[in-house]
Every structure is written in C-alpha cells, then in structure tokens.
Amino acid sequence: MENSSFRVVAIPTRVVEGVRATMRSPRYGHPASEEIANGYGPCRHCLREFEVGAERRILFTYDPFTDLERLPLPGPVFVHSRACERFPETAGFPSDLRAHEITFNAYRSGRRLVAQAYGVNGEIDAQVERLLARSDVDYIHVRDTKAGCYDFRIGRAKLER
C-alpha cells in the first residue's frame, strides 16, 4: 500500500550489511550473536516477522537516534542473518506488524518525548496521522509494547535516510 503522508524508516542497509560482515554492533563494537528465531518480532531491516524455528537472526546493539540526535539510547534489535530487502519508505505501515501491540513515542528535536500513543489493528494509521499532525513532533519511534524494543521510525512524507 502506497502512503504519501508518512515514511517508514527501517534500519539502513549499510548498517545491516556492516553487522552481517563484522558481527559487531555499529558505533559500539559489541559482539553480535546469531540464533534461530525463537520468538515473535520483525527484522528491523525488511520489517517482516521472523519465521520462528526456521529463520536465523542476528541480535545486536543499535541506537535508533544515530544521525538524528546527539544523545544515544541504544538497545537490542534483530535482523535476518541473510540478505533481505529494506522495507520501502513509502509502503505504509508494515502489514506484519499491524496485529502487534504497538507503542508510538513521538519526539521533537533534542530527543524530547512529547507524546505517546498506542495502536492495535485499525487504530494504527489514525494514531500515526494524529501524532504527525502535531507541530511539536519531528518523528516517531515505533516500539513493541510487550517487549519494549525499537522496531522502526516514522517521519513525515519527505524522504529520510
């Protein structure tokens, strides 16, 4: 589904390729680990859910504020251990994640949390639109409500890196 009102920004391909090549976390150099997927959740690059018990994934430390903010806030993320295509920024909210309990953390510049909302199923797009309509919101981090982990960023319609 094409969406012109917001962009879904997955972890950049250059970051994921670097982790796969070195088995080290970007920016921190912590060792990454590889395992067979044993729980739900998406690859932070293609934003598809892992096939539990079949697909291999890499766990590493990632700072979702890199290139956006001066202060870091690193945490664990997973990506496929094999090459996968990055989720298209204009494809709308990832269908694999619509059924998840989602937390939207809306930030303004300076890593200032200005709003938080929750979405499940049909509430997703409305929550994103409502948050992006606020003049004090610069971008949104999408997190899994149960696990608390970072999934991806949402920005306004202009292309982001």
PyMOL commands that place a pseudoatom at each C-alpha (Angstrom):
pseudoatom trace, name=CA, resn=MET, resi=1, chain=A, elem=C, hetatm=0, pos=[0.000, 0.000, 0.000]
pseudoatom trace, name=CA, resn=GLU, resi=2, chain=A, elem=C, hetatm=0, pos=[1.456, 3.347, -1.044]
pseudoatom trace, name=CA, resn=ASN, resi=3, chain=A, elem=C, hetatm=0, pos=[1.270, 6.072, 1.605]
pseudoatom trace, name=CA, resn=SER, resi=4, chain=A, elem=C, hetatm=0, pos=[2.179, 9.666, 0.879]
pseudoatom trace, name=CA, resn=SER, resi=5, chain=A, elem=C, hetatm=0, pos=[1.564, 11.161, 4.328]
pseudoatom trace, name=CA, resn=PHE, resi=6, chain=A, elem=C, hetatm=0, pos=[4.373, 9.411, 6.225]
pseudoatom trace, name=CA, resn=ARG, resi=7, chain=A, elem=C, hetatm=0, pos=[7.568, 7.433, 5.704]
pseudoatom trace, name=CA, resn=VAL, resi=8, chain=A, elem=C, hetatm=0, pos=[8.546, 4.196, 7.414]
pseudoatom trace, name=CA, resn=VAL, resi=9, chain=A, elem=C, hetatm=0, pos=[12.281, 4.286, 8.073]
pseudoatom trace, name=CA, resn=ALA, resi=10, chain=A, elem=C, hetatm=0, pos=[13.846, 0.875, 8.717]
pseudoatom trace, name=CA, resn=ILE, resi=11, chain=A, elem=C, hetatm=0, pos=[17.469, 0.412, 9.785]
pseudoatom trace, name=CA, resn=PRO, resi=12, chain=A, elem=C, hetatm=0, pos=[19.676, 1.435, 6.831]
pseudoatom trace, name=CA, resn=THR, resi=13, chain=A, elem=C, hetatm=0, pos=[21.063, -1.288, 4.577]
pseudoatom trace, name=CA, resn=ARG, resi=14, chain=A, elem=C, hetatm=0, pos=[24.672, -0.099, 5.108]
pseudoatom trace, name=CA, resn=VAL, resi=15, chain=A, elem=C, hetatm=0, pos=[24.262, -0.647, 8.878]
pseudoatom trace, name=CA, resn=VAL, resi=16, chain=A, elem=C, hetatm=0, pos=[22.779, -4.122, 8.474]
pseudoatom trace, name=CA, resn=GLU, resi=17, chain=A, elem=C, hetatm=0, pos=[25.419, -5.175, 5.921]
pseudoatom trace, name=CA, resn=GLY, resi=18, chain=A, elem=C, hetatm=0, pos=[28.125, -3.942, 8.311]
pseudoatom trace, name=CA, resn=VAL, resi=19, chain=A, elem=C, hetatm=0, pos=[26.737, -6.012, 11.166]
pseudoatom trace, name=CA, resn=ARG, resi=20, chain=A, elem=C, hetatm=0, pos=[26.450, -9.112, 8.976]
pseudoatom trace, name=CA, resn=ALA, resi=21, chain=A, elem=C, hetatm=0, pos=[30.048, -8.683, 7.750]
pseudoatom trace, name=CA, resn=THR, resi=22, chain=A, elem=C, hetatm=0, pos=[31.690, -7.976, 11.124]
pseudoatom trace, name=CA, resn=MET, resi=23, chain=A, elem=C, hetatm=0, pos=[29.261, -9.497, 13.651]
pseudoatom trace, name=CA, resn=ARG, resi=24, chain=A, elem=C, hetatm=0, pos=[29.748, -6.290, 15.657]
pseudoatom trace, name=CA, resn=SER, resi=25, chain=A, elem=C, hetatm=0, pos=[27.303, -3.583, 16.687]
pseudoatom trace, name=CA, resn=PRO, resi=26, chain=A, elem=C, hetatm=0, pos=[27.645, -0.309, 14.809]
pseudoatom trace, name=CA, resn=ARG, resi=27, chain=A, elem=C, hetatm=0, pos=[29.021, 2.572, 16.858]
pseudoatom trace, name=CA, resn=TYR, resi=28, chain=A, elem=C, hetatm=0, pos=[29.685, 0.386, 19.918]
pseudoatom trace, name=CA, resn=GLY, resi=29, chain=A, elem=C, hetatm=0, pos=[31.607, -2.601, 18.592]
pseudoatom trace, name=CA, resn=HIS, resi=30, chain=A, elem=C, hetatm=0, pos=[29.813, -5.024, 20.918]
pseudoatom trace, name=CA, resn=PRO, resi=31, chain=A, elem=C, hetatm=0, pos=[29.749, -8.606, 19.648]
pseudoatom trace, name=CA, resn=ALA, resi=32, chain=A, elem=C, hetatm=0, pos=[26.575, -9.567, 17.796]
pseudoatom trace, name=CA, resn=SER, resi=33, chain=A, elem=C, hetatm=0, pos=[25.096, -13.046, 18.141]
pseudoatom trace, name=CA, resn=GLU, resi=34, chain=A, elem=C, hetatm=0, pos=[23.249, -15.271, 15.704]
pseudoatom trace, name=CA, resn=GLU, resi=35, chain=A, elem=C, hetatm=0, pos=[20.470, -17.723, 16.511]
pseudoatom trace, name=CA, resn=ILE, resi=36, chain=A, elem=C, hetatm=0, pos=[17.401, -19.402, 15.095]
pseudoatom trace, name=CA, resn=ALA, resi=37, chain=A, elem=C, hetatm=0, pos=[14.366, -17.183, 15.679]
pseudoatom trace, name=CA, resn=ASN, resi=38, chain=A, elem=C, hetatm=0, pos=[12.622, -18.376, 18.837]
pseudoatom trace, name=CA, resn=GLY, resi=39, chain=A, elem=C, hetatm=0, pos=[10.102, -15.597, 19.371]
pseudoatom trace, name=CA, resn=TYR, resi=40, chain=A, elem=C, hetatm=0, pos=[7.906, -13.111, 17.547]
pseudoatom trace, name=CA, resn=GLY, resi=41, chain=A, elem=C, hetatm=0, pos=[9.116, -9.843, 16.178]
pseudoatom trace, name=CA, resn=PRO, resi=42, chain=A, elem=C, hetatm=0, pos=[10.303, -8.249, 12.964]
pseudoatom trace, name=CA, resn=CYS, resi=43, chain=A, elem=C, hetatm=0, pos=[13.612, -7.946, 11.216]
pseudoatom trace, name=CA, resn=ARG, resi=44, chain=A, elem=C, hetatm=0, pos=[14.428, -4.236, 11.645]
pseudoatom trace, name=CA, resn=HIS, resi=45, chain=A, elem=C, hetatm=0, pos=[15.552, -4.028, 8.014]
pseudoatom trace, name=CA, resn=CYS, resi=46, chain=A, elem=C, hetatm=0, pos=[12.776, -5.692, 5.961]
pseudoatom trace, name=CA, resn=LEU, resi=47, chain=A, elem=C, hetatm=0, pos=[10.166, -5.335, 8.762]
pseudoatom trace, name=CA, resn=ARG, resi=48, chain=A, elem=C, hetatm=0, pos=[8.825, -8.841, 8.157]
pseudoatom trace, name=CA, resn=GLU, resi=49, chain=A, elem=C, hetatm=0, pos=[8.258, -11.159, 11.092]
pseudoatom trace, name=CA, resn=PHE, resi=50, chain=A, elem=C, hetatm=0, pos=[10.794, -13.921, 11.563]
pseudoatom trace, name=CA, resn=GLU, resi=51, chain=A, elem=C, hetatm=0, pos=[9.695, -17.459, 10.856]
pseudoatom trace, name=CA, resn=VAL, resi=52, chain=A, elem=C, hetatm=0, pos=[10.088, -18.947, 14.343]
pseudoatom trace, name=CA, resn=GLY, resi=53, chain=A, elem=C, hetatm=0, pos=[12.182, -22.115, 14.420]
pseudoatom trace, name=CA, resn=ALA, resi=54, chain=A, elem=C, hetatm=0, pos=[13.343, -21.730, 10.814]
pseudoatom trace, name=CA, resn=GLU, resi=55, chain=A, elem=C, hetatm=0, pos=[14.985, -18.381, 10.048]
pseudoatom trace, name=CA, resn=ARG, resi=56, chain=A, elem=C, hetatm=0, pos=[18.287, -17.276, 11.517]
pseudoatom trace, name=CA, resn=ARG, resi=57, chain=A, elem=C, hetatm=0, pos=[18.605, -13.808, 13.004]
pseudoatom trace, name=CA, resn=ILE, resi=58, chain=A, elem=C, hetatm=0, pos=[21.346, -11.591, 14.371]
pseudoatom trace, name=CA, resn=LEU, resi=59, chain=A, elem=C, hetatm=0, pos=[20.958, -9.755, 17.673]
pseudoatom trace, name=CA, resn=PHE, resi=60, chain=A, elem=C, hetatm=0, pos=[22.981, -6.568, 18.122]
pseudoatom trace, name=CA, resn=THR, resi=61, chain=A, elem=C, hetatm=0, pos=[23.017, -3.228, 19.925]
pseudoatom trace, name=CA, resn=TYR, resi=62, chain=A, elem=C, hetatm=0, pos=[21.589, -0.346, 17.896]
pseudoatom trace, name=CA, resn=ASP, resi=63, chain=A, elem=C, hetatm=0, pos=[20.975, 3.318, 18.661]
pseudoatom trace, name=CA, resn=PRO, resi=64, chain=A, elem=C, hetatm=0, pos=[17.813, 4.462, 16.838]
pseudoatom trace, name=CA, resn=PHE, resi=65, chain=A, elem=C, hetatm=0, pos=[18.794, 8.102, 17.463]
pseudoatom trace, name=CA, resn=THR, resi=66, chain=A, elem=C, hetatm=0, pos=[22.005, 7.819, 15.403]
pseudoatom trace, name=CA, resn=ASP, resi=67, chain=A, elem=C, hetatm=0, pos=[22.254, 10.658, 12.861]
pseudoatom trace, name=CA, resn=LEU, resi=68, chain=A, elem=C, hetatm=0, pos=[19.226, 12.361, 14.477]
pseudoatom trace, name=CA, resn=GLU, resi=69, chain=A, elem=C, hetatm=0, pos=[20.285, 13.304, 17.984]
pseudoatom trace, name=CA, resn=ARG, resi=70, chain=A, elem=C, hetatm=0, pos=[23.459, 13.888, 19.958]
pseudoatom trace, name=CA, resn=LEU, resi=71, chain=A, elem=C, hetatm=0, pos=[22.459, 11.747, 22.954]
pseudoatom trace, name=CA, resn=PRO, resi=72, chain=A, elem=C, hetatm=0, pos=[22.313, 7.984, 22.361]
pseudoatom trace, name=CA, resn=LEU, resi=73, chain=A, elem=C, hetatm=0, pos=[19.764, 5.487, 23.625]
pseudoatom trace, name=CA, resn=PRO, resi=74, chain=A, elem=C, hetatm=0, pos=[20.983, 2.060, 22.467]
pseudoatom trace, name=CA, resn=GLY, resi=75, chain=A, elem=C, hetatm=0, pos=[19.079, -1.193, 22.752]
pseudoatom trace, name=CA, resn=PRO, resi=76, chain=A, elem=C, hetatm=0, pos=[18.841, -4.689, 21.276]
pseudoatom trace, name=CA, resn=VAL, resi=77, chain=A, elem=C, hetatm=0, pos=[17.447, -5.336, 17.772]
pseudoatom trace, name=CA, resn=PHE, resi=78, chain=A, elem=C, hetatm=0, pos=[17.259, -8.310, 15.412]
pseudoatom trace, name=CA, resn=VAL, resi=79, chain=A, elem=C, hetatm=0, pos=[17.849, -8.567, 11.652]
pseudoatom trace, name=CA, resn=HIS, resi=80, chain=A, elem=C, hetatm=0, pos=[17.837, -11.527, 9.297]
pseudoatom trace, name=CA, resn=SER, resi=81, chain=A, elem=C, hetatm=0, pos=[21.251, -13.200, 9.132]
pseudoatom trace, name=CA, resn=ARG, resi=82, chain=A, elem=C, hetatm=0, pos=[20.852, -13.490, 5.349]
pseudoatom trace, name=CA, resn=ALA, resi=83, chain=A, elem=C, hetatm=0, pos=[20.341, -10.603, 2.956]
pseudoatom trace, name=CA, resn=CYS, resi=84, chain=A, elem=C, hetatm=0, pos=[16.847, -9.166, 2.816]
pseudoatom trace, name=CA, resn=GLU, resi=85, chain=A, elem=C, hetatm=0, pos=[15.398, -6.134, 1.059]
pseudoatom trace, name=CA, resn=ARG, resi=86, chain=A, elem=C, hetatm=0, pos=[14.926, -2.985, 3.132]
pseudoatom trace, name=CA, resn=PHE, resi=87, chain=A, elem=C, hetatm=0, pos=[11.282, -2.066, 3.715]
pseudoatom trace, name=CA, resn=PRO, resi=88, chain=A, elem=C, hetatm=0, pos=[10.231, 0.673, 1.246]
pseudoatom trace, name=CA, resn=GLU, resi=89, chain=A, elem=C, hetatm=0, pos=[9.727, 4.021, 2.982]
pseudoatom trace, name=CA, resn=THR, resi=90, chain=A, elem=C, hetatm=0, pos=[6.526, 4.749, 1.038]
pseudoatom trace, name=CA, resn=ALA, resi=91, chain=A, elem=C, hetatm=0, pos=[4.868, 1.359, 1.606]
pseudoatom trace, name=CA, resn=GLY, resi=92, chain=A, elem=C, hetatm=0, pos=[2.773, 2.426, 4.607]
pseudoatom trace, name=CA, resn=PHE, resi=93, chain=A, elem=C, hetatm=0, pos=[2.710, 0.704, 7.961]
pseudoatom trace, name=CA, resn=PRO, resi=94, chain=A, elem=C, hetatm=0, pos=[4.168, -2.838, 7.708]
pseudoatom trace, name=CA, resn=SER, resi=95, chain=A, elem=C, hetatm=0, pos=[1.366, -5.386, 7.427]
pseudoatom trace, name=CA, resn=ASP, resi=96, chain=A, elem=C, hetatm=0, pos=[3.268, -7.975, 9.507]
pseudoatom trace, name=CA, resn=LEU, resi=97, chain=A, elem=C, hetatm=0, pos=[3.163, -5.600, 12.493]
pseudoatom trace, name=CA, resn=ARG, resi=98, chain=A, elem=C, hetatm=0, pos=[-0.468, -4.441, 12.375]
pseudoatom trace, name=CA, resn=ALA, resi=99, chain=A, elem=C, hetatm=0, pos=[-1.644, -7.157, 14.767]
pseudoatom trace, name=CA, resn=HIS, resi=100, chain=A, elem=C, hetatm=0, pos=[1.051, -6.352, 17.355]
pseudoatom trace, name=CA, resn=GLU, resi=101, chain=A, elem=C, hetatm=0, pos=[0.534, -4.123, 20.347]
pseudoatom trace, name=CA, resn=ILE, resi=102, chain=A, elem=C, hetatm=0, pos=[2.435, -1.015, 19.286]
pseudoatom trace, name=CA, resn=THR, resi=103, chain=A, elem=C, hetatm=0, pos=[3.688, 1.995, 21.235]
pseudoatom trace, name=CA, resn=PHE, resi=104, chain=A, elem=C, hetatm=0, pos=[4.289, 5.227, 19.346]
pseudoatom trace, name=CA, resn=ASN, resi=105, chain=A, elem=C, hetatm=0, pos=[6.839, 7.512, 21.000]
pseudoatom trace, name=CA, resn=ALA, resi=106, chain=A, elem=C, hetatm=0, pos=[6.621, 10.945, 19.372]
pseudoatom trace, name=CA, resn=TYR, resi=107, chain=A, elem=C, hetatm=0, pos=[9.747, 13.097, 19.645]
pseudoatom trace, name=CA, resn=ARG, resi=108, chain=A, elem=C, hetatm=0, pos=[10.723, 16.631, 18.867]
pseudoatom trace, name=CA, resn=SER, resi=109, chain=A, elem=C, hetatm=0, pos=[14.285, 17.643, 18.126]
pseudoatom trace, name=CA, resn=GLY, resi=110, chain=A, elem=C, hetatm=0, pos=[16.613, 17.177, 21.073]
pseudoatom trace, name=CA, resn=ARG, resi=111, chain=A, elem=C, hetatm=0, pos=[15.255, 13.676, 21.786]
pseudoatom trace, name=CA, resn=ARG, resi=112, chain=A, elem=C, hetatm=0, pos=[12.377, 15.193, 23.731]
pseudoatom trace, name=CA, resn=LEU, resi=113, chain=A, elem=C, hetatm=0, pos=[9.452, 12.799, 24.134]
pseudoatom trace, name=CA, resn=VAL, resi=114, chain=A, elem=C, hetatm=0, pos=[6.358, 14.956, 23.615]
pseudoatom trace, name=CA, resn=ALA, resi=115, chain=A, elem=C, hetatm=0, pos=[3.610, 12.353, 23.181]
pseudoatom trace, name=CA, resn=GLN, resi=116, chain=A, elem=C, hetatm=0, pos=[2.930, 8.664, 23.422]
pseudoatom trace, name=CA, resn=ALA, resi=117, chain=A, elem=C, hetatm=0, pos=[0.103, 6.669, 21.882]
pseudoatom trace, name=CA, resn=TYR, resi=118, chain=A, elem=C, hetatm=0, pos=[-0.833, 3.025, 21.489]
pseudoatom trace, name=CA, resn=GLY, resi=119, chain=A, elem=C, hetatm=0, pos=[-2.245, 1.254, 18.499]
pseudoatom trace, name=CA, resn=VAL, resi=120, chain=A, elem=C, hetatm=0, pos=[-3.639, -2.089, 17.557]
pseudoatom trace, name=CA, resn=ASN, resi=121, chain=A, elem=C, hetatm=0, pos=[-5.152, -3.163, 14.237]
pseudoatom trace, name=CA, resn=GLY, resi=122, chain=A, elem=C, hetatm=0, pos=[-7.301, -0.375, 12.750]
pseudoatom trace, name=CA, resn=GLU, resi=123, chain=A, elem=C, hetatm=0, pos=[-6.034, 2.276, 15.169]
pseudoatom trace, name=CA, resn=ILE, resi=124, chain=A, elem=C, hetatm=0, pos=[-2.526, 2.310, 13.696]
pseudoatom trace, name=CA, resn=ASP, resi=125, chain=A, elem=C, hetatm=0, pos=[-2.821, 4.786, 10.803]
pseudoatom trace, name=CA, resn=ALA, resi=126, chain=A, elem=C, hetatm=0, pos=[-5.082, 7.126, 12.755]
pseudoatom trace, name=CA, resn=GLN, resi=127, chain=A, elem=C, hetatm=0, pos=[-2.595, 7.266, 15.633]
pseudoatom trace, name=CA, resn=VAL, resi=128, chain=A, elem=C, hetatm=0, pos=[0.307, 7.999, 13.275]
pseudoatom trace, name=CA, resn=GLU, resi=129, chain=A, elem=C, hetatm=0, pos=[-1.649, 10.738, 11.476]
pseudoatom trace, name=CA, resn=ARG, resi=130, chain=A, elem=C, hetatm=0, pos=[-2.733, 12.310, 14.771]
pseudoatom trace, name=CA, resn=LEU, resi=131, chain=A, elem=C, hetatm=0, pos=[0.815, 12.411, 16.124]
pseudoatom trace, name=CA, resn=LEU, resi=132, chain=A, elem=C, hetatm=0, pos=[2.339, 13.758, 12.904]
pseudoatom trace, name=CA, resn=ALA, resi=133, chain=A, elem=C, hetatm=0, pos=[-0.327, 16.486, 12.802]
pseudoatom trace, name=CA, resn=ARG, resi=134, chain=A, elem=C, hetatm=0, pos=[1.222, 17.964, 15.949]
pseudoatom trace, name=CA, resn=SER, resi=135, chain=A, elem=C, hetatm=0, pos=[3.645, 20.799, 15.242]
pseudoatom trace, name=CA, resn=ASP, resi=136, chain=A, elem=C, hetatm=0, pos=[5.918, 19.727, 18.120]
pseudoatom trace, name=CA, resn=VAL, resi=137, chain=A, elem=C, hetatm=0, pos=[6.500, 16.223, 16.696]
pseudoatom trace, name=CA, resn=ASP, resi=138, chain=A, elem=C, hetatm=0, pos=[9.517, 15.738, 14.420]
pseudoatom trace, name=CA, resn=TYR, resi=139, chain=A, elem=C, hetatm=0, pos=[9.498, 11.922, 14.220]
pseudoatom trace, name=CA, resn=ILE, resi=140, chain=A, elem=C, hetatm=0, pos=[8.014, 8.828, 15.851]
pseudoatom trace, name=CA, resn=HIS, resi=141, chain=A, elem=C, hetatm=0, pos=[9.701, 5.697, 17.150]
pseudoatom trace, name=CA, resn=VAL, resi=142, chain=A, elem=C, hetatm=0, pos=[7.582, 2.573, 16.856]
pseudoatom trace, name=CA, resn=ARG, resi=143, chain=A, elem=C, hetatm=0, pos=[8.184, 0.103, 19.662]
pseudoatom trace, name=CA, resn=ASP, resi=144, chain=A, elem=C, hetatm=0, pos=[6.709, -3.243, 20.618]
pseudoatom trace, name=CA, resn=THR, resi=145, chain=A, elem=C, hetatm=0, pos=[4.517, -2.600, 23.663]
pseudoatom trace, name=CA, resn=LYS, resi=146, chain=A, elem=C, hetatm=0, pos=[5.102, -6.009, 25.291]
pseudoatom trace, name=CA, resn=ALA, resi=147, chain=A, elem=C, hetatm=0, pos=[8.869, -6.289, 24.758]
pseudoatom trace, name=CA, resn=GLY, resi=148, chain=A, elem=C, hetatm=0, pos=[9.594, -2.547, 24.741]
pseudoatom trace, name=CA, resn=CYS, resi=149, chain=A, elem=C, hetatm=0, pos=[12.070, -2.847, 21.879]
pseudoatom trace, name=CA, resn=TYR, resi=150, chain=A, elem=C, hetatm=0, pos=[12.574, -0.468, 18.962]
pseudoatom trace, name=CA, resn=ASP, resi=151, chain=A, elem=C, hetatm=0, pos=[11.083, -1.552, 15.622]
pseudoatom trace, name=CA, resn=PHE, resi=152, chain=A, elem=C, hetatm=0, pos=[11.458, 1.430, 13.249]
pseudoatom trace, name=CA, resn=ARG, resi=153, chain=A, elem=C, hetatm=0, pos=[10.997, 5.175, 12.809]
pseudoatom trace, name=CA, resn=ILE, resi=154, chain=A, elem=C, hetatm=0, pos=[8.176, 7.092, 11.155]
pseudoatom trace, name=CA, resn=GLY, resi=155, chain=A, elem=C, hetatm=0, pos=[8.685, 10.510, 9.636]
pseudoatom trace, name=CA, resn=ARG, resi=156, chain=A, elem=C, hetatm=0, pos=[6.712, 12.925, 7.536]
pseudoatom trace, name=CA, resn=ALA, resi=157, chain=A, elem=C, hetatm=0, pos=[6.370, 12.412, 3.783]
pseudoatom trace, name=CA, resn=LYS, resi=158, chain=A, elem=C, hetatm=0, pos=[9.815, 13.746, 2.839]
pseudoatom trace, name=CA, resn=LEU, resi=159, chain=A, elem=C, hetatm=0, pos=[12.387, 11.022, 2.239]
pseudoatom trace, name=CA, resn=GLU, resi=160, chain=A, elem=C, hetatm=0, pos=[14.694, 10.290, 5.186]
pseudoatom trace, name=CA, resn=ARG, resi=161, chain=A, elem=C, hetatm=0, pos=[17.945, 8.381, 5.436]
for i in range(1, 161): cmd.bond("trace and resi %d" % i, "trace and resi %d" % (i + 1))
show_as sticks, trace
zoom trace
